[in-house]
Amino acid sequence: MRSIADNAQLALLLEVSSTPKPGNVDREHEYEDLRFEHFITGGVGARRGLERAATGGPVGDAFEQAIAGMSGQSGGNTQFGAVLLVTPLAVAAARTHDDADLPRPLTPEHASEVVAETTVDDAVGFYRAFEHVGVAVDDPPEDLGAPDVRHGADAEPALRERELTLEDVMAESADIDGLAAEYVNGFERTFAMAERISDGTGPVTDRAARAFLEALAAEIDTFVVTQHDHETAEEVRQRAQAALEGDEDVSDLAAEFVERGINPGTTADLVAGGLFVALEGGLEV
């Protein structure tokens, strides 16, 4: 039987192995400076932090450890967002394994409880993770109550002075960042992704690729907004819908998005989170 840490790491590896996911690195599509091998290495490197999460956390420390390990490859940021989703879910899963009063499989309520209990130390760990790898982020809104994440460890005094927990930090960005929104909204899209994958047929990687396309067609990808703009993100959403309807060839779309540097990373992160939830729920591989 696989452990929680096994499932967390496997989710990262299955995500990058799933193809085609237009614009993402996978086993058939790569960027010149960001390759499949970098993601495999990042998934292996994240193991120590995932094991920390699988023992019950704390979230911030486990996340920073996972990102520090993930960064031990030459491609740069491979799975920052995926680990950001999987870490609190693994902490929540540890509770379902240890407490006989909590049923399995993992539920949104378990995950929300973990987020609600995050501390200022968890927020500090989140900011420190930005010291280990470059992450593409927009300039923050002028009225943002939390420090700019690009301050990294230097944000600690402000976080402590304002007594901002990790939940508080995520709430500040939930309107503009799809992953922060998951923390605030009970990981709604993550669990929907898990359901899509579990209910699918065929190899797990094929199910994950299909679930990716469905999610991409349903909602704009906030990482595409960060990389490009809302117009491009809406184009991506519409063309994913066209691929679902058979009006576009999904493999051709994948090649085009890679050529244009359009990477729907938020949706890929949701696939990783969904895979973890599905694996914890008994998905066979």
C-alpha positions in Angstrom: 0.0 0.0 0.0 1.3 3.4 -0.9 2.0 6.0 1.8 0.7 9.6 1.8 4.1 10.8 0.7 4.1 8.1 -2.1 0.8 9.4 -3.4 2.0 13.1 -3.2 5.1 12.4 -5.2 3.3 10.1 -7.6 0.7 12.9 -8.3 3.6 15.2 -9.4 5.1 12.5 -11.6 1.7 11.5 -13.1 0.8 15.1 -13.9 3.9 15.8 -16.0 3.6 12.4 -17.7 0.0 13.1 -18.8 -0.3 14.2 -22.4 -1.4 16.2 -24.3 -1.9 19.1 -22.0 -1.6 22.1 -24.4 1.2 24.4 -23.4 2.5 22.3 -20.5 5.7 20.3 -20.3 4.9 16.6 -20.6 6.5 13.4 -21.9 5.9 14.6 -25.5 6.3 18.4 -25.2 9.1 20.5 -23.8 10.5 24.0 -23.9 14.1 24.5 -24.8 15.1 25.4 -21.3 12.4 23.6 -19.3 12.2 19.9 -20.0 10.4 16.7 -18.9 13.6 15.6 -17.1 13.5 18.7 -15.0 10.0 18.0 -13.8 10.9 14.4 -13.0 13.9 15.6 -11.0 11.8 18.2 -9.3 9.3 15.6 -8.3 12.0 13.4 -6.8 13.6 16.4 -5.0 10.3 17.5 -3.4 10.1 14.2 -1.5 11.5 15.3 1.8 9.0 18.1 2.2 6.2 15.9 1.1 7.2 13.4 3.8 7.1 16.3 6.3 3.5 17.1 5.2 2.5 13.5 5.4 3.4 13.4 9.1 1.0 16.3 9.7 3.0 19.4 8.8 3.3 22.2 9.6 2.3 23.4 6.2 4.8 26.2 5.8 7.8 24.2 6.8 6.8 21.3 4.7 6.2 23.5 1.7 9.5 25.3 2.0 11.4 22.0 2.3 9.6 20.6 -0.7 10.4 23.6 -2.8 14.1 23.6 -1.7 14.3 20.0 -2.9 12.4 20.7 -6.1 14.8 23.4 -7.0 17.7 21.0 -7.2 17.6 20.8 -11.0 18.7 23.1 -13.8 15.3 24.0 -15.2 14.2 26.4 -12.5 10.6 26.4 -11.3 8.9 23.1 -12.2 6.2 22.3 -9.6 5.9 25.3 -7.2 2.2 25.6 -7.7 1.5 21.9 -7.7 3.4 21.5 -4.4 1.5 24.5 -3.0 -1.7 22.6 -3.5 -0.5 19.1 -2.6 1.1 20.2 0.7 -2.0 21.1 2.8 -3.9 18.2 1.2 -1.1 15.8 2.4 -1.3 17.3 5.9 -5.1 16.8 5.8 -4.6 13.2 4.6 -2.4 12.5 7.6 -5.2 13.4 9.9 -7.6 11.0 8.1 -5.1 8.2 8.5 -4.4 8.9 12.2 -7.8 9.8 13.6 -10.3 6.9 13.6 -13.1 9.5 13.9 -12.3 11.0 10.5 -13.4 9.0 7.5 -11.5 8.4 4.4 -11.3 9.4 1.6 -9.9 12.9 2.0 -12.6 15.6 1.9 -12.7 19.4 1.3 -13.7 19.8 4.9 -10.4 18.2 6.0 -8.4 20.4 3.7 -10.2 23.6 4.9 -9.6 22.7 8.5 -5.8 22.6 7.8 -5.9 26.0 6.1 -7.9 27.5 8.9 -5.3 26.4 11.4 -2.3 27.8 9.5 -0.1 30.2 11.5 2.2 33.2 10.9 5.0 30.7 10.8 3.3 28.9 7.9 3.1 32.2 6.1 6.8 32.8 6.7 7.6 29.4 5.3 5.6 30.2 2.2 7.5 33.4 1.6 10.9 31.8 2.3 10.1 29.2 -0.4 10.5 32.1 -3.0 14.2 32.3 -2.0 14.8 28.8 -3.6 13.4 29.3 -7.1 12.2 32.1 -9.4 8.4 32.2 -9.7 6.6 34.3 -12.3 4.3 36.7 -10.4 2.6 40.0 -11.4 3.1 43.3 -9.6 0.8 43.2 -6.6 -2.3 45.5 -6.4 -1.6 48.7 -4.5 -4.1 47.8 -1.9 -2.8 44.3 -1.2 -2.6 43.8 2.6 0.1 41.2 2.5 3.8 41.8 1.5 4.9 41.2 -2.0 5.9 37.6 -2.3 9.0 38.6 -4.2 10.4 39.9 -0.8 10.9 36.3 0.2 12.4 35.9 3.7 12.7 39.7 4.0 8.8 39.8 4.4 9.0 38.0 7.8 9.0 41.1 10.0 6.0 42.5 8.2 4.1 39.2 8.4 4.8 38.9 12.1 3.9 42.6 12.8 0.6 42.2 11.0 0.1 38.7 12.4 -0.8 37.3 8.9 -1.3 33.6 8.7 -0.9 31.6 5.5 -4.7 31.6 5.2 -4.7 35.4 5.5 -2.0 35.7 2.8 -4.0 33.5 0.4 -7.2 35.4 1.0 -5.5 38.6 -0.1 -4.7 37.1 -3.6 -7.7 34.8 -4.1 -9.4 37.2 -6.6 -6.4 37.1 -8.9 -4.7 33.8 -8.3 -6.3 30.5 -9.0 -4.2 28.6 -6.4 -4.8 31.1 -3.6 -8.5 30.8 -4.4 -8.3 27.0 -3.8 -7.1 27.7 -0.2 -10.0 30.1 0.4 -12.7 28.1 -1.4 -12.2 24.6 0.1 -10.1 23.4 -2.9 -13.3 23.2 -4.9 -11.6 22.9 -8.3 -9.0 20.5 -7.0 -11.7 18.1 -5.8 -13.7 18.5 -9.0 -10.5 17.6 -10.9 -10.1 14.5 -8.7 -13.7 13.4 -9.5 -13.1 13.9 -13.2 -10.0 11.7 -13.1 -11.6 9.0 -10.9 -14.7 8.8 -13.1 -12.7 8.6 -16.3 -11.7 5.5 -18.2 -8.4 4.3 -19.6 -4.9 5.0 -18.4 -4.6 7.5 -15.5 -2.4 9.8 -17.6 -5.0 9.9 -20.4 -7.7 10.7 -17.8 -5.6 13.5 -16.3 -5.0 15.0 -19.8 -8.7 14.9 -20.5 -9.5 16.5 -17.1 -7.0 19.2 -17.8 -8.6 20.1 -21.1 -12.1 20.2 -19.5 -10.9 22.4 -16.7 -9.0 24.7 -19.1 -12.1 25.1 -21.2 -14.2 25.9 -18.1 -12.2 28.7 -16.6 -9.3 31.0 -17.6 -5.9 30.0 -16.4 -4.5 32.7 -14.0 -0.9 31.8 -14.8 -1.6 32.6 -18.5 -2.9 36.0 -17.3 0.4 36.5 -15.4 2.5 35.4 -18.3 0.6 37.2 -21.0 -2.8 38.9 -20.4 -6.5 38.3 -20.0 -7.1 38.3 -23.7 -4.6 35.5 -24.3 -6.1 33.5 -21.3 -9.6 33.8 -22.8 -8.3 32.7 -26.2 -6.8 29.6 -24.5 -10.1 28.8 -22.8 -12.0 29.1 -26.0 -9.6 27.0 -28.0 -9.6 24.3 -25.3 -13.4 24.2 -25.6 -13.0 23.9 -29.4 -10.6 21.0 -28.9 -13.2 19.3 -26.6 -15.8 19.7 -29.3 -13.5 18.3 -32.0 -13.1 21.5 -33.8 -9.4 21.7 -33.0 -6.8 19.0 -32.9 -5.5 18.9 -29.3 -2.0 17.7 -30.3 -1.7 20.5 -32.8 -2.9 22.9 -30.1 -0.3 21.6 -27.7 2.5 22.2 -30.2 1.3 25.7 -31.0 1.0 26.8 -27.3 4.5 25.5 -26.6 5.8 27.4 -29.6 4.1 30.6 -28.4 5.2 30.1 -24.8 1.7 29.8 -23.5 1.8 27.7 -20.4 -1.5 27.1 -18.5 0.4 26.3 -15.3 -2.4 26.9 -12.8 -4.6 24.2 -14.5 -1.7 21.8 -14.5 -1.3 22.4 -10.8 -4.9 21.6 -10.3 -4.3 18.3 -12.1 -1.5 17.4 -9.7 -3.8 18.3 -6.7 -6.6 16.3 -8.2 -4.4 13.3 -8.8 -3.3 13.3 -5.2 -6.9 13.4 -3.9 -7.9 10.7 -6.3 -4.9 8.5 -5.3 -5.8 9.0 -1.6 -9.3 7.9 -2.5 -8.2 4.6 -4.0 -7.5 5.4 -7.7 -5.6 2.4 -9.1 -2.5 2.9 -11.2 
